[in-house]
């Protein structure tokens, strides 16, 4: 299924461009505020950024058709995978990951999908890597974990998936995790929503007592800045990283893909 839209009709405000975030229940939106601040700081006055909060991906074509001046979109949960059939082309990296978080709308209406999550994650993790960091536990198997796995492969790190229920791609359930498994994995990455505001007391159920100062705990969550998962890691003197830098980096990568000024 491919959709092709034509932006040939010219209006008096044709110099105004629009960008936005496609998702569900996104009033908290990091992206909208990030670009609002960016545009103010850089005195960019001909571009706006808004949320496109839809309850079903079937409403996506109407956004493309009816939003004049739309040049690009970021995509967040739960649409990073289901939006792909609506696109005309998908970048090789996004295709391999199996998820799109950035869409560029060309002058001829062509929709091209990219993944900038992988760039944001890689560049935010690399400064903390040391030679002993070789094996990773990925907590969660959702869309976000796919970009994480792609980067870990690229960096030559081995990884194992952890989920609540067994499946073909899951190496461990949470019930399987013990002190030995935790100590065998130098990096633990939370790709689940556990601990996101307002449920900040929640955290993945892992044996935190086994974490040491040789570990990196990385949480894709950015609100709160320090989740319970990260607090428990810090108590064991582990390196802790939240998802804010990754989000900032992926946003700037999206901006460079859209090619606007």
N, C-alpha and C positions, 0 to 999 in steps of 0.2 A: 504494500500500500504506500503510494507516494503522493505528496501534496505539493502543488506548485502555485505560488501566488505571484501576482504581478503588481509592482508598485510604480506604475507609469503615470498615474494621475497626479498632476501637479496642483498644489494648493498655495495660497498666499504664505502659509507658515512652513513652506517646504524646507527652509533652513533649520527648522527645529527637528531634532532627533529624539527618539525614545529608546530606552533600554528598560529591562525589568527582570523580575524574578518569578518563575513559574513554580508553583507548589501548592500545598494544602495546609491550611491553618498556619499561615506564615506572618501573622501580625508582628511577631518578635523580630523578624527579618534582620539579620546581620547586613545583608547586601544593600538594602535600601539606605540604611543609615551610613554605611561605609561610602557609598558613591555620593550621597548628599554632601558629606563632609569633604570628599575629594573634589567635587565640582566647586564648592565654595572656596576651598584652599587654592585651587588652581585657576580660579576665576573662569570656569567653563560655564557659559550662560545659555548655550544652544542645545543642551542635552538634559533630559529628565530621566529619572529612574523610578519605576513604580512596581508595586506588587500585583501579580496576576494570580489571585487565590481562587483555585477552581476545585470542585469536589470530584471531578472525573476528567480523565485525559481526553475524552471525546469532545470537550469544549475547547481544546487547544486550537483547532483550525479556525474557529471564530475569532480568537485573539489575533491570529496572524492576519486574517482577512479584514478585521474591523479597526485595527489600531494603526492609524496613520503615522508614518514616520518611524515605525518600529525597525530598529537595526540589529538588535540582539537580545538574547535572554540568558540569564542564568537559570539552572534547573535544580530544584532540591527535591527531597523526599515528598511524595512517593513516586515521582515521575521520571527519575533518571534512566530507567530502563524502558518503561512503556512508551516514552516519547519517541524512541528510536525509529519505529516503523513509519512515523509521520515525516521523517526527514528525507531530503533528496540524496544526501551524501553524508558519510560518517568518516571522520579522520581515523587513520589506521590504529592509533593508540587507543582511542575511545572504543573502536571496534573490538580490539583485543581484550580490553577491560570489560566490555559489555555494559557500559554505562556512559551517559552523556550528561554533563553539567553545564555546558555552554553551547549556545546556538548562535551562529552568525547568519544574518539575513542579507543575502547579496542584492545588488541593484536589480538583478533580473528576477528577484523573488525566490531564488534557490535557498534552501535551508540546509546548512551544514552543521553537523554536531561534532563537538570536541569534548575532551575531558581534561580539565585543568586541576582537578583534585589531586591527581598523581604528582603534578609539578609542585603544588603547595606542600604536600606531605613530604616528598623527597627533600626539598630544600629546607624544610623546617626540622627534619630529623638529622640530616648529614652532619651538622656541626657538633652533635653530641655523640656520634658513633666512635667507639674505640675498638682496637683489635679483638678484644674478647667478646664483643657483641656479635654473635653469630646465629643464634636461634631465637625465634619469635613465636609468641602465642598471640593469635588474633582472636579476640573475644567478640563473637558475633559473625554472622554470615550474610548480612544484608548487603545492599548496594554499595555502601561506603567501603566495605571490606574488600571489594573487588579492586578498587584503585590502590588500596594499601598492599594487597598481594602482588599486584603488578610491579610496584616500586621495589618491594622486598626481593623479588626475583631479579630485577635489574641490578640491585646492589649486591647480589650474590648471597643473600641471607636466606636460610631455610626457615620455614614457618609451619605451624599447625593451627588448624581452626578449632575453636571451642564453641559449643552451642548447648542449649538446654536439652535438645533432643538429638539422638543419633541420626545420621544420614550418610550418604556416600561421600560427601565432601568434609564431613566432620571427623576430626581425629580424636577429640576428647569431649566428653560432656563435662559440665561443671562438677558433677559427682565423681568423675574420674580424677580430678586434680588433687594432687598431694604435694608434700614438701619436695619430693624428688623431682617431680615434673616441673615445678616452679623454679627450682635451682638449675634445671637443665635448659631453661629458656631465659636468656639475658634481657630480652625486651618483651614487654607485655603491652598490647595496644587494645584499648577499649573502643570498639566500633559499635557498641550498643547505645541506646539512649538513656541507660540507667544512670541517674544522678543529675539529669538535666533539670534546670529550674522549671517548676517550683518544687520538684521532688528531690531536693538536694541531699537528703539523707541516704538515698538509695545508692547502691554500688554493686558491681559484679561480685558474685559469690565465689571468691578464690581464697586459697590459704595465704593471707597477707603476712602471716608470721614467718613465712619462708623467704620473703623478699630481703635482699641485701643491698649494700651500697654498690654492688656491681650491676644492678638492674637499671633499666630505663622503663618508666611507666609513662605511656603516652595516651592521653585521652582526647578523642576527637571533639568532645564537648568543650565549648568556650564559655557557657553560662550555666553555673558559676565559673569564675576563673580558676578556682581550685575545688574540684569535685571531691567527694569522699574517697573515691578511688585514688586520687592523687595525694590527698592528705595521708592516707594509710601508707602510701609509698614513701612520702617524705619522712614519716615517723621512723622508717627503716633506712633513712639516708640514701634512698634511691634518687636518681635523676628523674625529675617530673616535668612533663611538657603538656600544655593544654592545646586546644585546637585553634586558638586565635591566630597565631602566625600562619598556619596552614590556610586559613580562610583569607587572610590578607593577601598572601602570595597567589592563591588561586584567583582571587578577584582581579589582581593586577595582570595576571596572565590572560584572563578573559578580556580585559580592557585592550590589551595589545592585539588580540585576535580580532576584535571588532574594528580596530583601525580607525577610530574616530578622533577628532581633535576639537 
